Structures are given as structure tokens and as C-alpha cells.
Amino acid sequence: DADVTQTPRNRITKTGKRIMLECSQTKGHDRMYWYRQDPGLGLQLIYYSFDVKDINKGEISDGYSVSRQAQAKFSLSLESAIPNQTALYFCATSDPGGPADTQYFGPGTRLTVL
Amino acid sequence: QKEVEQDPGPLSVPEGAIVSLNCTYSNSAFQYFMWYRQYSRKGPELLMYTYSSGNKEDGRFTAQVDKSSKYISLFIRDSQPSDSATYLCAMNGRGSYIPTFGRGTSLIVHP
């Protein structure tokens, strides 16, 4: 089984809808991250959490919110989706004791906002 | 100007070629340098990392860091079609747990 899982894998929604992307991990890592990836722009950090009670904004947090329900679960919400939030979204975890704080990514969620 | 610059490509090479992928950066505090490989419709996964300057070799892959020039490279020898993927460089400083990623270079190795 995959160590970092994301649901759904694909989602098509309409402008103005609220949607939630979910991430679960079995790696036992405290640190979790949400990124979006757009063609030609690389990975942009949305939010990150170093433990259950810690939530931090990344470089592009506007229009997004997160919830860290447990060590293993980190959800990303779009309160009112807009077309320019169409992107590939990745959840990741890291182990501070690991080499170079290696990030372990999930398979991604492809989101389309019409 | 972004902290980490990486040419998005695509870079198309014949099977067996030596591939050179590169990134430049501006933050002199970076000490950990990583290369991630991302296949189509998959998440990135760590390929190699190096600490500070120097070379590191792993099979057909060699990572090279030149801190004086703020330039890192990934060399792939005897490239294979299975190496076709996007390669992202990433780097962070000591005590900084958030890596800065390059935009990624798309590599196509054709038979």
C-alpha cells in the first residue's frame, strides 16, 4: 500500500463550490505539506504543518484552508473554487531525522474548476 | 527572479546519450541539494541528495554541486527511455525544513 494517499485522484467542480482534498499517510511523519503544481511553474507551497497543533501558511495560501485532524491526516479545502485554482495538488510528508528533510509525495489530485 | 532557476525544457535526447540537467540558485545559505524525479501522473520522488559542495554518484546518476558558482547539475549516463520524466532540483539550508524547488526540466529519451 502507498505510504501517502490522496483522495480524490481527479475532481471536476464548478466555480463557487466548496471542495476538500484529503491526504493520509502511514509513514509516521509529523510534518505534512500541501503543494500545487502548474505547468511551467513548478511546486508552490500552500500550507504546511509540523505537528497536529501547528499550521503555517505557505507562499500561496489565499483561497485555501487546511485542517490537521490527526498526525496521519491533513486536508486542504477550497472554500469557493475559482478557475485559476485548476492545478495538480500534492500532499507530502517529511521526517526531520531523515536525509536532507526528504519530502515524500502522494500521487496527486488533478483538480479542474469550470 | 526566483531563488532557484531551472530550464523547463523539454530536453530530447537519443537513448544512450549523456544527459546534463542544471539549476542555478541565489541563496548562499542553501546547503542541502536534492534531485527529485517525477514520472507523468505521479508525485515526485527523491532521486539523490548532496550536502554542501562536491560530487555524489549512484549508478548511472551523478549529482554535482559548485557552491562558489551557485550551480548544481545532475548527469545521467547511458540514458534510457525509462529515464523520461521531469527532474526537479530542490535545496534548503541547515535548520530550514522547507525546500525550495526549481520548476523542473522535462526529459525525453527516445529509442
Interface residues (C-beta under 8 A of the other chain):
Chain A: V4 R31 Y33 G40 L41 G42 L43 L45 Y48 F50 G58 F90 A92 S94 P96 P99 A100 D101 T102 Q103 Y104 F105 G106 P107 G108
Chain B: Q6 P8 Y32 F33 M34 Y36 R41 K42 G43 P44 E45 L46 Y49 Y51 L88 A90 N92 Y97 I98 P99 F101 G102 R103 G104
